[in-house]
Amino acid sequence: MNFYDEEEYAVRRRRRNEPDFWHLLNKVITVLVILGFFICIAVVFYPAWQRREDMRSRVVALQKQMVEKTAQLQADNRQIELLRNDPEYVETIARDRINVMKPGETIFRVEIPRTIGTSVQP
């Protein structure tokens, strides 16, 4: 029961084996539509992603600043505690910073000359 003659059978078989132009075009268009979809998604979400990364780096910087400020606060609280409760510390600070001396006491200060950036002439 052969419904096709030999020549028509060969043409149909060749068409089945060779990629059809419209079939190939359909695949290319499908790929381009999918690619376009992903590009649209990227364009829409890129600013939000960039803003998220900026915020993340800002959070890291703020955490670092918080650690520094906490350390400074602890040092300041320690100094306040010493100024309130330690008379020897108060005396040392008064002598160093505002040049207070006891009666009959002579203070000698030795300053190291700064030679950074200068050359010594013979």
N, C-alpha and C positions, 0 to 999 in steps of 0.2 A: 504494500500500500504506500506507494511513493506519490505524495501529492505535489512535489516539486520536481521540476526537471533538474538535471545535473548543473546547469549553468546558474539557475536561480539559487540553488542550494549552496554553491560555491560563493556567490555574492553575499548571501546572508551569513555564512560562516566567516567570511573575511570581515564583515562589519562587526561581528561579535568579537573577533580577536583584536581588531584595531580600535584604539580609543576614539570615540565619537567626539567631534568638535564641540558640540553643545554639552556633552557630558563633562568634558575637560573644562569648559568655560564655567559650568555650574560649580565645579570643585574650586576653581580659582576665586570666583565671586564669594563662595562660602568662606574660604580662608580670609579674604579681604574684609568681609563683614565681621568675622570674629576678631581679627586684628584691630579693626576700627573700634569695635566695642571695648577692647582692652585699652586702647589708646585714650578713648573717652573717659574711661574709669580712672586712668592714671592722671589725666588732666584735671579731673574733678577733685581727686583726693590728694594730689601733690601739695597744694598749699596747706591743707590741714596736717599732712605728715611733716612738712617743713616747720610749721608752727609748733608741732609736738616736739620735734627735735630741739628747737630753740628753747622751749620751756624746760626740757630735760636738762640742757646745759645750764640754764639759769638756776634751776633747782640745785644742781651740783655746786655752782658758784655760791649760792646763798647758804648751802650747808657748810661749805668751807669757811665762809665769813662768820657763820654762827659759832663754829668751833673756835675761831680766833677771838671773837668777842667774849665767849664763855671763859676762855683762858685769861683774857684781860680782866674780866670781872672777878675771877678768883684771885688774881694778883692784887687787884685794888682792894678787895675785901680783906685780904691778908694784911695789906699795908694799913688799912683802917684799924684793924684789930690790934696791930702792933702799936700804932699811934695812941690808941686808947689805953692799952694795958702795959706797955713796956717803956718805962722811963729812960732806960739806957738807949733804946732805939730812937726815942724823941731827941735825946742829947746828941746822938750821932748825926741825925738828920739836921739838927740846928747848926752843928759845927760845919758840916759839909756844904749845906746849901745857903745859909744866910750868915756864915762867918761869925757865929757867936762863940765867945771864949770865956773861960773862967777868969776871975780876977787874979792877976799876977802871972797869967799863962801867955806864952808867946807861940804863935802858930807859924810854922815854916811850910810853905807850899813849894813843891818842886814840879815844875812844868816841863814836859818833854817837848823839845822843839819839833815842829812839823817839818819834815824834809821831803815830803811827797811832792814830786814834780820839780824839785830844785836840784841843781847839781852843785857839788862842792868845788870851788875854785882853789887851786894850789897857791 
